[in-house]
């Protein structure tokens, strides 16, 4: 349903400004790294790290934190429409998803510390995210509301524990560049949220969960 928040001209203006900001940021990033890109400047082997490790963490953060952002945004409407709940009731049920962060995100970091293999911790948690959202794909109005909430909590736990497990690995890549790497990984979580919500806006909740 259209709410006419912006006129067509205003929308195009926003797009133009965003495209300009993106172009400016791209140019500045190139200017800062130009000497490295053309080989004029190099770092000693002790100062280098394998960027593929960062890329993997970026991907996992797209999966866990990105999906968390998307779920928090769409769950109130999902419960309201699927089970015919009042706005307030649906919002209170959906609020249990982010509230679980108080336990699940720290637990992901603790498990990563104690399990013995951070790689396998991340792998198992990522698999849990997939299984959780696959179960959520099948939620419909015939489900008991308690079971639907339980599945939502499973999704929430694994997605949020994945965030903690991700940042349990970040400082180990290159201690001296922890801030840069953490910022890079974190940015992709927000990007993931945008991607998932775009998918949701073009399809429906079962498609998003699958």
Residue frames relative to the residue before (quaternion, step in Angstrom):
aa qw qx qy qz dx dy dz
X 1.0000 0.0000 0.0000 0.0000 0.00 0.00 0.00
X 0.3796 -0.7415 0.5097 0.2151 3.55 -0.76 1.07
X 0.2021 -0.7887 0.5708 0.1063 3.57 -0.98 0.87
X 0.3437 -0.7800 0.4680 0.2332 3.59 1.34 -0.01
X 0.1469 0.8152 -0.5397 0.1503 3.56 0.91 0.94
X 0.7857 0.1057 -0.0409 0.6082 3.57 1.07 -0.81
X 0.4497 -0.6320 0.5450 0.3184 3.53 -1.19 0.53
X 0.6783 -0.4813 0.3503 0.4307 3.57 -1.25 0.26
X 0.6510 0.5164 -0.3168 0.4574 3.59 0.99 -0.82
X 0.6509 0.5088 -0.3145 0.4675 3.58 0.98 -0.81
X 0.6261 0.5379 -0.3348 0.4546 3.57 1.03 -0.76
X 0.6666 0.4898 -0.3004 0.4749 3.57 0.92 -0.90
X 0.6212 0.5372 -0.3398 0.4584 3.59 1.07 -0.71
X 0.6402 0.5117 -0.3201 0.4753 3.59 0.97 -0.84
X 0.6443 0.5185 -0.3194 0.4627 3.58 0.94 -0.86
X 0.6534 0.5217 -0.3083 0.4536 3.56 0.96 -0.90
X 0.6585 0.5017 -0.3073 0.4693 3.59 0.94 -0.89
X 0.6634 0.5017 -0.3056 0.4635 3.59 0.92 -0.87
X 0.6410 0.5096 -0.3231 0.4743 3.58 1.01 -0.80
X 0.6430 0.5213 -0.3186 0.4618 3.58 1.05 -0.77
X 0.6468 0.5094 -0.3134 0.4732 3.58 0.99 -0.83
X 0.6430 0.5188 -0.3231 0.4616 3.57 0.99 -0.81
X 0.6550 0.5091 -0.3116 0.4633 3.57 0.95 -0.89
X 0.6509 0.5162 -0.3139 0.4597 3.59 0.99 -0.85
X 0.6652 0.4973 -0.3024 0.4679 3.58 0.91 -0.91
X 0.6316 0.5313 -0.3282 0.4595 3.58 1.03 -0.78
X 0.6556 0.5094 -0.3055 0.4662 3.57 0.96 -0.89
X 0.6743 0.4940 -0.3041 0.4571 3.59 0.87 -0.91
X 0.6279 0.5261 -0.3372 0.4640 3.59 1.03 -0.76
X 0.6515 0.5018 -0.3103 0.4769 3.57 1.02 -0.81
X 0.6524 0.5300 -0.3191 0.4378 3.58 0.94 -0.91
X 0.6628 0.5063 -0.3050 0.4597 3.59 0.98 -0.84
X 0.7867 0.3324 -0.1505 0.4979 3.58 0.99 -0.86
X 0.3244 0.7954 -0.4734 0.1949 3.59 1.27 0.11
X 0.6795 0.5032 -0.3022 0.4403 3.59 0.83 -0.97
X 0.6428 0.5027 -0.3247 0.4782 3.58 1.09 -0.64
X 0.6711 0.5255 -0.2992 0.4289 3.56 0.94 -0.90
X 0.7358 0.3881 -0.2323 0.5041 3.59 1.04 -0.72
X 0.5549 -0.6564 0.3661 0.3568 3.58 1.29 0.10
X 0.4373 0.7065 -0.4540 0.3216 3.58 1.26 0.18
X 0.7726 0.2109 -0.1099 0.5886 3.55 1.16 -0.64
X 0.0243 -0.7941 0.6073 0.0008 3.58 -0.98 0.81
X 0.3555 -0.7062 0.5681 0.2283 3.52 -1.28 0.41
X 0.5584 -0.5889 0.4635 0.3557 3.54 -1.14 0.62
X 0.6518 -0.5410 0.3556 0.3950 3.61 -1.08 0.63
X 0.6459 0.5401 -0.3246 0.4310 3.58 1.02 -0.76
X 0.6974 0.4610 -0.2623 0.4820 3.59 1.22 -0.48
X 0.6084 0.5821 -0.3416 0.4175 3.59 1.26 -0.13
X 0.0538 -0.7643 0.6383 0.0742 3.54 -1.34 0.28
X 0.5632 -0.6074 0.4493 0.3345 3.54 -1.24 0.49
X 0.3569 -0.7736 0.4803 0.2085 3.59 -0.43 1.17
X 0.5376 0.6230 -0.4168 0.3862 3.60 1.15 -0.43
X 0.5947 0.5618 -0.3603 0.4482 3.58 1.15 -0.59
X 0.6479 0.4991 -0.3062 0.4872 3.56 1.05 -0.80
X 0.6414 0.5404 -0.3224 0.4388 3.59 0.96 -0.88
X 0.6391 0.5202 -0.3258 0.4634 3.59 1.00 -0.79
X 0.6662 0.4872 -0.3027 0.4767 3.59 0.95 -0.84
X 0.6003 0.5439 -0.3553 0.4664 3.59 1.08 -0.67
X 0.6621 0.5055 -0.3030 0.4629 3.57 0.95 -0.89
X 0.6675 0.4893 -0.3159 0.4640 3.60 0.90 -0.86
X 0.6668 0.4951 -0.3159 0.4588 3.60 1.03 -0.70
X 0.5477 0.5604 -0.3865 0.4864 3.57 1.21 -0.47
X 0.6902 0.5001 -0.2684 0.4488 3.54 0.95 -0.96
X 0.7807 0.3569 -0.2113 0.4675 3.59 0.72 -0.97
X 0.7600 0.3517 -0.2284 0.4965 3.62 0.56 -1.06
X 0.6056 0.5576 -0.3549 0.4432 3.59 1.06 -0.69
X 0.6816 0.4688 -0.2909 0.4806 3.58 0.92 -0.89
X 0.6059 0.5550 -0.3539 0.4467 3.58 1.10 -0.65
X 0.6530 0.5106 -0.3146 0.4624 3.58 0.90 -0.89
X 0.6689 0.4997 -0.2983 0.4625 3.56 0.95 -0.91
X 0.6661 0.5129 -0.3079 0.4455 3.59 0.90 -0.92
X 0.6418 0.5273 -0.3241 0.4528 3.59 0.93 -0.88
X 0.6784 0.5080 -0.2873 0.4462 3.58 1.04 -0.78
X 0.7985 0.3436 -0.1657 0.4657 3.60 0.93 -0.84
X 0.5206 0.6856 -0.4093 0.3023 3.62 1.14 -0.40
X 0.6280 0.5325 -0.3796 0.4218 3.69 0.84 -0.71
X 0.6883 0.4606 -0.2802 0.4853 3.58 0.86 -0.94
X 0.6168 0.5604 -0.3432 0.4333 3.59 1.06 -0.74
X 0.6976 0.4471 -0.2768 0.4866 3.60 0.84 -0.93
X 0.6261 0.5478 -0.3401 0.4385 3.57 1.02 -0.76
X 0.7344 0.4246 -0.2373 0.4734 3.58 0.82 -1.00
X 0.6835 0.5079 -0.2978 0.4316 3.59 0.94 -0.86
X 0.8145 0.2454 -0.1031 0.5154 3.59 0.88 -0.93
X 0.4600 -0.7153 0.4290 0.3046 3.60 1.26 0.14
X 0.3175 0.7765 -0.4839 0.2490 3.57 1.07 0.75
X 0.5738 -0.5454 0.4739 0.3858 3.54 -1.31 0.29
X 0.6748 -0.5095 0.3468 0.4059 3.57 -1.21 0.56
X 0.7006 0.4866 -0.2798 0.4406 3.56 0.78 -1.06
X 0.6583 0.5092 -0.3117 0.4585 3.58 0.93 -0.89
X 0.6559 0.5084 -0.3080 0.4653 3.58 0.92 -0.92
X 0.6635 0.5054 -0.3047 0.4598 3.58 0.98 -0.86
X 0.6483 0.5162 -0.3225 0.4574 3.60 1.00 -0.77
X 0.6391 0.5058 -0.3257 0.4792 3.59 1.02 -0.77
X 0.6706 0.5009 -0.2968 0.4597 3.57 0.91 -0.94
X 0.6153 0.5778 -0.3440 0.4114 3.59 1.10 -0.68
X 0.5490 0.6079 -0.4098 0.4014 3.59 1.18 -0.35
X 0.5692 0.6062 -0.3802 0.4049 3.59 1.16 -0.54
X 0.7479 0.3546 -0.2515 0.5016 3.67 0.61 -0.95
X 0.5830 0.5966 -0.3818 0.3981 3.62 1.10 -0.61
X 0.6078 0.5803 -0.3464 0.4170 3.59 1.10 -0.68
X 0.4569 0.7002 -0.4305 0.3400 3.59 1.27 -0.31
X 0.5930 0.6080 -0.3625 0.3839 3.58 1.06 -0.75
X 0.7559 0.3295 -0.1786 0.5368 3.57 1.16 -0.60
X 0.7372 0.4892 -0.2583 0.3879 3.55 0.70 -1.12
X 0.6621 0.5052 -0.3331 0.4421 3.62 0.88 -0.78
X 0.6726 0.4589 -0.3241 0.4816 3.65 0.81 -0.80
X 0.6343 0.5453 -0.3475 0.4238 3.59 1.00 -0.75
X 0.5960 0.5619 -0.3632 0.4439 3.58 1.11 -0.60
X 0.6651 0.4897 -0.2944 0.4808 3.55 1.04 -0.79
X 0.6477 0.5195 -0.3168 0.4586 3.57 1.00 -0.85
X 0.6518 0.5056 -0.3148 0.4696 3.58 0.93 -0.89
X 0.6340 0.5324 -0.3265 0.4560 3.57 1.01 -0.82
X 0.6607 0.5061 -0.2971 0.4681 3.58 1.06 -0.77
X 0.7812 0.3992 -0.1747 0.4470 3.56 0.89 -0.99
X 0.6022 0.6289 -0.3593 0.3357 3.58 1.08 -0.67
X 0.4996 -0.6719 0.4145 0.3566 3.57 1.10 -0.64
X 0.7791 0.1222 -0.0784 0.6098 3.57 1.16 -0.55
X 0.3112 -0.7692 0.5296 0.1759 3.55 -0.40 1.22
X 0.6113 0.5635 -0.3499 0.4317 3.58 1.07 -0.71
X 0.7103 0.4392 -0.2650 0.4820 3.58 0.87 -0.93
X 0.5678 0.5651 -0.3816 0.4611 3.58 1.15 -0.52
X 0.6784 0.4855 -0.2817 0.4740 3.55 0.91 -0.96
X 0.6431 0.5323 -0.3177 0.4496 3.57 1.00 -0.82
X 0.6840 0.4847 -0.2858 0.4642 3.58 0.87 -0.96
X 0.6577 0.4980 -0.3123 0.4711 3.58 0.95 -0.85
X 0.6389 0.5202 -0.3284 0.4620 3.60 0.98 -0.79
X 0.6270 0.5167 -0.3297 0.4809 3.58 1.06 -0.74
X 0.6314 0.5351 -0.3220 0.4596 3.57 1.06 -0.77
X 0.6052 0.5419 -0.3489 0.4673 3.57 1.07 -0.73
X 0.6733 0.5102 -0.2950 0.4465 3.55 0.88 -0.96
X 0.6697 0.4910 -0.2961 0.4720 3.59 0.91 -0.92
X 0.6465 0.5381 -0.3193 0.4366 3.58 0.97 -0.86
X 0.7141 0.4332 -0.2649 0.4820 3.58 0.82 -0.95
X 0.5840 0.5556 -0.3778 0.4554 3.59 1.15 -0.50
X 0.6353 0.5000 -0.3238 0.4915 3.59 1.04 -0.73
X 0.6439 0.5298 -0.3224 0.4480 3.59 0.98 -0.83
X 0.5447 0.6301 -0.3845 0.3981 3.58 1.17 -0.58
X 0.7447 0.4277 -0.2185 0.4635 3.59 1.03 -0.77
X 0.4278 0.6966 -0.4771 0.3227 3.62 1.22 0.05
X 0.1340 0.7684 -0.6189 0.0924 3.57 -0.94 0.93
X 0.7531 -0.4357 0.2598 0.4189 3.57 -1.31 0.11
X 0.6172 0.5562 -0.3523 0.4309 3.61 1.21 -0.33
X 0.5458 0.6213 -0.3965 0.3987 3.59 1.25 -0.27
X 0.4989 -0.5784 0.5306 0.3674 3.60 -1.17 0.47
X 0.5423 -0.6494 0.4199 0.3285 3.57 -0.88 0.92
X 0.6185 0.5572 -0.3448 0.4336 3.59 1.07 -0.68
X 0.6525 0.5032 -0.3119 0.4730 3.57 1.02 -0.79
X 0.6310 0.5290 -0.3300 0.4617 3.58 1.03 -0.79
X 0.6478 0.5026 -0.3153 0.4778 3.59 1.01 -0.81
X 0.6365 0.5360 -0.3298 0.4459 3.59 0.99 -0.82
X 0.6523 0.4967 -0.3124 0.4798 3.59 0.96 -0.84
X 0.6190 0.5400 -0.3334 0.4627 3.57 1.05 -0.78
X 0.6585 0.5073 -0.3037 0.4656 3.58 1.00 -0.81
X 0.6113 0.5330 -0.3490 0.4695 3.59 1.08 -0.68
X 0.6422 0.5126 -0.3139 0.4757 3.58 0.95 -0.90
X 0.6639 0.5193 -0.3033 0.4445 3.55 0.90 -0.99
X 0.6660 0.5199 -0.3267 0.4236 3.57 0.82 -0.95
X 0.7223 0.4469 -0.2740 0.4511 3.58 0.69 -1.01
X 0.6365 0.5241 -0.3416 0.4511 3.61 0.97 -0.78
X 0.7205 0.4426 -0.2506 0.4714 3.57 0.89 -0.93
X 0.6116 0.5220 -0.3507 0.4802 3.59 1.07 -0.65
X 0.6023 0.5653 -0.3462 0.4448 3.56 1.13 -0.65
X 0.6089 0.5422 -0.3520 0.4597 3.58 1.10 -0.67
X 0.6733 0.4929 -0.2941 0.4661 3.56 0.91 -0.91
X 0.6582 0.5082 -0.3055 0.4639 3.57 1.00 -0.84
X 0.6079 0.5580 -0.3487 0.4445 3.58 1.07 -0.72
X 0.7429 0.3951 -0.2288 0.4895 3.57 0.83 -0.97
X 0.5181 0.5834 -0.4333 0.4512 3.55 1.29 0.13
X 0.6877 0.4632 -0.2606 0.4945 3.56 1.27 -0.46
X 0.5533 0.6728 -0.3793 0.3119 3.58 1.03 -0.84
X 0.7232 0.4463 -0.2972 0.4353 3.68 0.66 -0.92
X 0.6349 0.5696 -0.3283 0.4059 3.59 1.19 -0.43
X 0.5484 0.6295 -0.4042 0.3737 3.60 1.20 -0.33
X 0.7450 -0.2134 0.1662 0.6097 3.55 0.86 -1.02
X 0.3951 -0.7707 0.4462 0.2255 3.54 -0.22 1.31
X 0.6846 0.5102 -0.2920 0.4310 3.58 0.91 -0.94
X 0.7526 0.3484 -0.1940 0.5240 3.60 1.18 -0.48
X 0.2278 0.8230 -0.4988 0.1482 3.58 1.21 0.42
X 0.6624 0.5212 -0.3127 0.4380 3.59 0.91 -0.88
X 0.6600 0.5042 -0.3042 0.4664 3.57 0.94 -0.90
X 0.6801 0.4883 -0.2911 0.4630 3.55 0.89 -0.95
X 0.6440 0.5258 -0.3201 0.4542 3.59 0.97 -0.85
X 0.6593 0.5062 -0.3063 0.4639 3.58 0.97 -0.83
X 0.6413 0.5290 -0.3121 0.4599 3.54 1.03 -0.83
X 0.6719 0.4887 -0.2909 0.4744 3.56 0.89 -0.95
X 0.6615 0.5311 -0.3056 0.4324 3.57 0.91 -0.92
X 0.6167 0.5620 -0.3432 0.4313 3.57 1.03 -0.76
X 0.6745 0.5040 -0.3029 0.4464 3.56 0.99 -0.77
X 0.5514 0.5816 -0.4029 0.4420 3.59 1.17 -0.33
X 0.6660 0.4822 -0.2926 0.4882 3.57 0.97 -0.87
X 0.6128 0.5420 -0.3383 0.4651 3.56 1.06 -0.75
X 0.6398 0.5334 -0.3216 0.4503 3.57 0.99 -0.83
X 0.6283 0.5414 -0.3324 0.4490 3.56 1.01 -0.80
X 0.6474 0.5116 -0.3098 0.4724 3.57 0.99 -0.84
X 0.6494 0.5235 -0.3167 0.4515 3.59 0.93 -0.90
X 0.6992 0.4749 -0.2845 0.4524 3.59 0.79 -1.00
X 0.6735 0.4825 -0.3059 0.4691 3.60 0.95 -0.79
X 0.5903 0.5403 -0.3664 0.4747 3.58 1.16 -0.53
X 0.6291 0.5187 -0.3231 0.4803 3.57 1.00 -0.83
X 0.6611 0.5144 -0.3036 0.4540 3.58 0.95 -0.91
X 0.6620 0.5163 -0.3118 0.4449 3.58 0.97 -0.83
X 0.7181 0.4321 -0.2386 0.4906 3.58 1.16 -0.58
X 0.7700 0.2827 -0.1591 0.5495 3.60 1.22 -0.39
X 0.5361 -0.5819 0.4556 0.4079 3.59 -0.68 -1.12
X 0.7407 -0.4388 0.2764 0.4272 3.57 -1.31 0.15
X 0.6552 0.5038 -0.3475 0.4429 3.67 0.82 -0.80
X 0.6405 0.5146 -0.3244 0.4687 3.58 1.03 -0.77
X 0.6381 0.5250 -0.3248 0.4601 3.58 0.98 -0.82
X 0.6937 0.4844 -0.2836 0.4513 3.59 0.85 -0.94
X 0.6792 0.4879 -0.3011 0.4582 3.58 1.06 -0.65
